[in-house]
Amino acid sequence: MIWNQMGLLLPIGVVLGAALVVVFLDLVLSKHERYILPWVALSGTVLGFISVLQTQSIMPDIWFNSYLPTAQHPVILGGAFCVDRFGSMIWILACLSGGLAILASPPESEESALSTGEYFGLILLAVAGMMLLSVSHDWLTLLLSLEIMSIATYILTSSNRDDLRSNEAGLKYLVLGAFSTALLLMGIAFYYGAFGSLSLSRDMVLWNFLSTDEQRARTSFLMLAMGLLMVGTLFKVGAAPFHFWIPDVYQGAPTAITGFMAVGVKAAAFAVVARLVFETFGDRTLIFRQSSMQLLLIISVATMIIGNVLAISQTNLKRMLAYSGIAHTGYLLLAFLIVPDAKTDGAAIDEHLKSVVFYLLVYGVMTLGAFGVIALSRKDGKPMEELSDFAGLAREHPGIALCMAIFMLSLAGMPPMGGFFAKFMIFRGALEQNNRGINIGAVIGITTSAISLYYYLRVIVVMYMSPSNATAADESTKPAQCNEVWSSTLLIYAAGIATLVMGLMPGWFY
């Protein structure tokens, strides 16, 4: 029985094993032989992805049950993990983001102060942390999984030690991440004080045997726990007002790692948000459902407005995409706004979580593709990040510019790109709620999404219509050059095609 339970966690073991292999191979291979390490790391994410699909042979119900965390999914190893459909989809996203980050990483790993094995080993370790975090079902395993993911990303963020921005980004991420973890620990303490349990799915049977005064006292503890736990989790997804670390960290981190964090860390954190909203605090008493919904509505609206408004003034492309990511977090939070009515349980919540998974998949592909273009585009051997640097890119590299245009239009939500259908499903779900506040939130989301067209289209205008200010005789000053790294080029073209396919045939993925 224990081996069947461990078999459900095989994908995580595969990724961890690949991390160990990469690190130890780095010790025994010569410098000229280490070119195989990225491919060993990539094979680890591919095998992890395949083993996720193989879990259906062990527990086929995982793939056919609803996305909603309920008792019908296997809770294993004494309640430490719950391998459900939503968590399994996050496993796929984690392997995808890790694999694409590895493909985009060769130039970054050469600039890193870490050895090749350390660099790719940490990426795999972060992927394993994301996978563990998405299926954690008690607060101890969740906290340990969060730290595995976070510590690896802290190191990767500051891995370019010769760049002051990278050092600053790593320090800010470490300090603010430690602060959010402290709040999370305090929330866990209040939660344990109220229930005497560390399980995310608490047993309410004993609650009914408590006196009225004791229930009132424990309710106060639970309200404090809910606030602190949500703050610690929302920090990781980059929701306002806990978003202030994202622009500096995204700008200072190596570009491939920035894309990796923007997709993988966000997806794993949203898995925790789903458990908190729909399982821990969302399906027990009316007071918690109403409180969590009102809190998330305010945060969602503030996140959408702040992200889109501040992105308008950005001239650095990485900072612009950072604020764009903040705005997309606000859109995603709309899917967690469920009217506290028994009629909305089950199928309706399952449909909302389904739209979250599709949105994360589409957002991951187009964001990794956009950061891949930034990583590939270089001037004098250095990455180009300023918007003006991309002037004339369409003339120098029309294929890369076309893919970047597809990513920008998809992020803006223009049809027939995948981003349009992802936003449509989120907004449709919010507008279908019989609640004035949620409907207003959806209208604000649609309005801010229209505003975002300005800064997304500005990138396309610069690539296609701005003069390059370079002459054929002055090759060294060309503002838009791309390294001939075939793996990164393949990543960009594949992401561009996938973005179009998800828009033209969303039924294949939804």
Sequence and secondary structure as in RCSB ss.txt:
>XXXX:A:sequence
MIWNQMGLLLPIGVVLGAALVVVFLDLVLSKHERYILPWVALSGTVLGFISVLQTQSIMPDIWFNSYLPTAQHPV
ILGGAFCVDRFGSMIWILACLSGGLAILASPPESEESALSTGEYFGLILLAVAGMMLLSVSHDWLTLLLSLEIMS
IATYILTSSNRDDLRSNEAGLKYLVLGAFSTALLLMGIAFYYGAFGSLSLSRDMVLWNFLSTDEQRARTSFLMLA
MGLLMVGTLFKVGAAPFHFWIPDVYQGAPTAITGFMAVGVKAAAFAVVARLVFETFGDRTLIFRQSSMQLLLIIS
VATMIIGNVLAISQTNLKRMLAYSGIAHTGYLLLAFLIVPDAKTDGAAIDEHLKSVVFYLLVYGVMTLGAFGVIA
LSRKDGKPMEELSDFAGLAREHPGIALCMAIFMLSLAGMPPMGGFFAKFMIFRGALEQNNRGINIGAVIGITTSA
ISLYYYLRVIVVMYMSPSNATAADESTKPAQCNEVWSSTLLIYAAGIATLVMGLMPGWFY
>XXXX:A:secstr
 HHHHHHHTHHHHHHHHHHHHHHHHHHHS GGGGGGHHHHHHHHHHHHHHHHHHHHHH GGGGTS SS  TTS E
ETTTTEE  HHHHHHHHHHHHHHHHHHHT HHHHHHSSS HHHHHHHHHHHHHHHHHHHHB BHHHHHHHHHHHH
HHHHHHHT  TT HHHHHHHHHHHHHHHHHHHHHHHHHHHHHHHHS  BSS   TGGGGS HHHHHHHHHHHHHH
HHHHHHHHHHHHT TTS TTHHHHHHHS HHHHHHIIIIIHHHHHHHHHHIIIIITTSS HHHHHHHHHHHHHHH
HHHHHHHHHHHHT  BHHHHHHHHHHHHHHHHHHTT   S GGGTTHHHHHHHHHHHHHHHHHHHHHHHHHHHHH
HEEETTEE  BGGGGTTHHHH HHHHHHHHHHHHHHHT TTSHHHHHHHHHHHHHHTSS HHHHHHHHHHHHHHH
HTHHHHHHHHHHHHHS     TT GGG S EE   HHHHHHHHHHHHHHHHHHH GGGT 
